[in-house]
Amino acid sequence: MRRYRYSQIESGTAFGYKGHYTASNMRQNADCSPSRLVLYTDDAVLAVGALHVLSSLQQFRVLGAETVLSSLVPFVERVRPDVIVVDLTPEITLGLVSVLRNAAPEARLILWGRSLSEELRYQARQIGVAGFLEHGITAEQFANDLKDLTRGDGLPAAQNPDHLTTVPLTNRESQLVELLSQLESMLAVHRSRRTA
């Protein structure tokens, strides 16, 4: 698994072909600097496809495409992106999403997944997720949805799903749940470091 740097993405060397895009293409509109973006997915095919789409959008400058979960949070803390797109792999928990939110509180955090239940969407919004992208949409729809979410357009107010399984907690119970969530995310990072 590799982490791709912006210079590799720009030159096309990250994927074994020469790209047709340059940083100057991404900054054609001098009035509006591109949003700095970090992408996480452990699927190389998704990474290549998403980076190909993102490279054609002048609104974004890709800082890196993380493929190793254990290096995602330190990388986000170091580069402080404007947008973080996280593919919902089995290792991604709401606790880890919360850690990412704390690592870059000013960034728009966007989750990208196959099946996003109403309950997951609700819980993710409660911890600061800006929006959601679905797998299986066209490249054009991916680009349009990402632009809208980055601008904050079309973000519905968080609504309680009809079959919500959350219950009101006392302050102490909330603290315990938060600590358990943090422990779960630390264990996930530890497990991924051991396997790497």
Salt bridges, closest charged atoms under 4 A:
GLU66 OE2 - ARG3 NE 2.29
ASP82 OD2 - ARG36 NE 3.70
ASP87 OD1 - HIS135 NE2 2.76
GLU134 OE2 - ARG121 NH2 2.32
ASP148 OD1 - ARG151 NH2 2.55
ASP153 OD2 - ARG151 NE 2.78
